[in-house]
């Protein structure tokens, strides 16, 4: 592992009327390549704002975000679009897959925004969906739909995989299966960052970051992360 993500004095300020609100207020942190990172904190702490900035979906007010040696805080809109398309995978709580497309078609959408050498059949096999390639999302369970979103994200071999409550809409058993897939991605040197309210997930993480009032309250390396099956879900 090596230092891969570094944030220095990152601030994100929103102006609402005459009021200013600091969603992030001077965040400093480092994340190593290939880590499975869990970000915890109460609602409104700044977790999703941090995820949006790391994913190039929003811009900092000030500070720097260096990912793989490049300061994306300085990117213009065109550069951010390219960054999102080529280097970042996104997984959300409610899947965000196209209902009118089959599983295979959903995954191959990635080829319209970036070049990839991966074959969709291989990716489907890796997430256990080979038999569902020609099905539509409404024919799948919630866990299977989330696997589609994971397959779509890893289709482009992202450097960073950003997950916003990826198990939030799933039962515990299905959530465990999804977490196993995400854990496997970190073993492939993809840096996986999970924002969640579920503190149990932190037990399997390589690093646990706690956010409170727009600041990093703690950034702790878990020297002995548990295997997923060891956690009492």
C-alpha positions in Angstrom: 0.0 0.0 0.0 1.1 3.6 -0.6 -0.3 7.1 0.0 -2.9 7.5 -2.7 -5.4 10.1 -1.6 -4.5 13.3 0.4 -6.8 16.1 1.4 -5.3 19.3 2.7 -7.4 21.9 4.5 -10.5 21.1 2.3 -13.4 23.5 2.8 -16.8 23.3 1.2 -19.0 26.3 1.9 -22.7 26.6 0.8 -24.4 30.0 0.8 -28.1 29.9 1.7 -29.6 33.4 1.5 -27.3 35.5 3.7 -26.0 32.5 5.7 -22.9 30.5 5.0 -22.7 26.9 6.0 -19.4 25.0 6.1 -20.3 21.4 5.1 -16.6 20.6 5.4 -14.4 22.9 7.5 -10.7 22.3 7.0 -10.5 18.5 6.4 -7.1 16.9 6.4 -6.7 13.2 5.8 -4.7 10.5 3.9 -5.8 7.2 2.5 -3.6 4.5 1.1 -4.0 2.7 -2.2 -6.1 -0.5 -2.0 -7.6 0.2 1.4 -11.2 -0.5 2.3 -12.2 2.7 4.1 -15.3 3.3 6.1 -16.5 6.9 6.8 -18.8 7.2 9.8 -20.7 10.2 11.3 -24.1 11.5 12.1 -26.5 12.9 9.5 -25.3 16.3 8.3 -21.7 15.7 9.4 -20.3 16.1 5.9 -19.9 12.5 4.8 -21.8 12.7 1.5 -20.1 16.1 0.8 -16.7 14.5 1.2 -17.8 11.6 -1.1 -19.0 14.1 -3.8 -15.7 16.0 -3.7 -13.7 12.8 -4.0 -15.8 11.7 -6.9 -15.5 15.0 -8.8 -19.3 15.6 -8.5 -18.7 18.9 -6.6 -15.9 21.4 -6.3 -14.1 22.5 -3.1 -14.3 26.1 -1.9 -10.7 25.9 -0.9 -8.0 23.3 -0.3 -6.5 20.5 -2.3 -7.6 16.9 -3.1 -4.6 14.9 -4.5 -5.5 11.5 -5.9 -2.8 9.4 -7.5 -0.6 12.4 -7.7 -3.1 14.8 -9.3 -4.9 17.7 -7.6 -8.5 17.2 -8.8 -9.5 20.4 -6.9 -7.9 22.3 -9.7 -9.7 20.5 -12.5 -12.1 22.3 -14.7 -15.5 20.9 -15.7 -14.2 19.0 -18.7 -11.4 17.5 -16.7 -13.8 16.5 -13.9 -16.1 14.8 -16.4 -13.1 12.8 -17.8 -12.0 11.9 -14.2 -15.5 10.6 -13.3 -15.7 8.6 -16.5 -12.4 6.9 -16.3 -11.1 6.8 -12.8 -14.0 6.6 -10.4 -16.8 4.0 -9.8 -20.0 5.0 -8.0 -22.3 2.7 -6.0 -25.4 4.2 -4.4 -28.0 3.0 -1.9 -30.8 2.8 -4.6 -28.8 1.2 -7.4 -29.4 3.9 -10.2 -29.6 1.3 -12.9 -31.7 1.7 -16.1 -35.1 -0.2 -15.8 -35.6 -0.5 -19.5 -32.2 -2.1 -20.2 -31.2 -5.7 -19.4 -28.4 -6.5 -16.9 -25.9 -6.9 -19.7 -26.9 -3.7 -21.4 -26.7 -1.7 -18.1 -23.2 -2.9 -17.6 -22.1 -2.2 -21.1 -23.3 1.4 -20.8 -19.9 2.1 -19.4 -18.4 1.6 -22.9 -20.2 4.7 -24.0 -18.3 6.9 -21.5 -14.9 5.3 -21.3 -12.6 2.7 -22.8 -12.4 -0.6 -21.1 -10.8 -3.9 -21.8 -13.1 -5.9 -19.6 -15.7 -8.3 -20.9 -19.2 -7.9 -19.4 -19.6 -11.7 -19.2 -16.4 -11.9 -17.0 -17.6 -9.1 -14.8 -21.1 -10.6 -14.4 -19.5 -13.9 -13.4 -17.4 -12.1 -10.8 -20.5 -10.8 -9.1 -22.5 -14.0 -9.5 -24.9 -12.7 -12.1 -24.0 -14.9 -15.2 -27.5 -16.4 -15.3 -29.2 -13.0 -15.1 -27.5 -11.2 -18.1 -30.7 -11.0 -20.2 -33.1 -10.1 -17.3 -34.5 -6.7 -16.6 -34.0 -5.0 -13.2 -37.6 -5.5 -12.2 -37.0 -9.3 -12.5 -34.2 -9.1 -9.9 -34.1 -8.9 -6.1 -32.7 -5.8 -4.4 -29.4 -7.6 -3.7 -29.1 -8.6 -7.3 -29.8 -5.1 -8.5 -27.0 -3.8 -6.2 -24.7 -6.4 -7.8 -25.6 -4.9 -11.2 -24.5 -1.5 -10.0 -21.3 -3.0 -8.6 -20.6 -4.8 -11.9 -21.2 -1.6 -13.8 -18.8 0.3 -11.5 -16.0 -2.3 -11.8 -16.4 -2.7 -15.5 -14.1 0.2 -16.1 -11.4 -0.9 -13.5 -11.7 2.3 -11.4 -8.9 3.5 -9.2 -11.4 4.6 -6.6 -14.8 3.0 -5.8 -17.1 5.3 -3.9 -20.1 3.8 -2.1 -22.9 5.7 -0.4 -24.8 3.4 2.0 -24.4 0.5 -0.4 -26.2 -1.9 2.0 -28.7 0.5 3.3 -31.7 -0.8 1.4 -30.7 -4.5 1.9 -31.4 -7.1 4.5 -28.3 -8.1 6.6 -27.6 -11.4 4.7 -27.8 -9.7 1.3 -25.7 -6.8 2.6 -23.0 -9.2 3.7 -22.8 -10.6 0.2 -22.5 -7.1 -1.2 -19.7 -6.3 1.2 -17.8 -9.4 0.2 -17.8 -8.1 -3.4 -16.6 -4.7 -2.3 -13.9 -6.3 -0.1 -12.7 -8.3 -3.1 -12.3 -5.0 -5.1 -9.9 -3.6 -2.4 -7.8 -6.8 -2.8 -7.4 -5.8 -6.5 -5.8 -2.5 -5.5 -8.9 -0.5 -6.0 -9.4 2.0 -3.1 -12.9 1.4 -1.8 -14.5 4.1 0.3 -17.8 3.4 2.0 -20.0 6.1 3.6 -22.4 4.5 6.1 -24.4 4.8 9.3 -23.7 1.1 10.0 -20.8 1.1 12.5 -20.5 -2.7 12.2 -19.0 -2.3 8.7 -16.1 -0.5 10.3 -15.0 -3.9 11.8 -13.9 -5.1 8.3 -12.3 -1.9 7.2 -8.6 -1.2 6.9 -9.2 2.4 7.9 -12.1 4.1 9.8 -12.7 7.8 9.4 -15.2 9.6 11.7 -16.6 12.9 10.5 -18.4 15.4 12.8 -19.5 19.0 12.1 -17.5 19.1 8.9 -14.3 18.0 10.5 -12.3 14.8 10.8 -12.8 13.6 14.3 -10.6 10.6 13.9 -8.7 8.7 11.2 -7.7 5.3 12.5 -6.0 2.4 10.8 -7.6 -0.9 11.8 -4.6 -3.2 12.3 -6.7 -6.3 12.6 -9.8 -6.0 10.3 -12.2 -8.9 10.8 -13.3 -11.2 8.0 -16.8 -10.4 7.0 -18.2 -13.7 8.3 -16.7 -13.0 11.8 -18.9 -9.9 12.3 -22.1 -10.4 14.2 -24.5 -8.7 11.8 
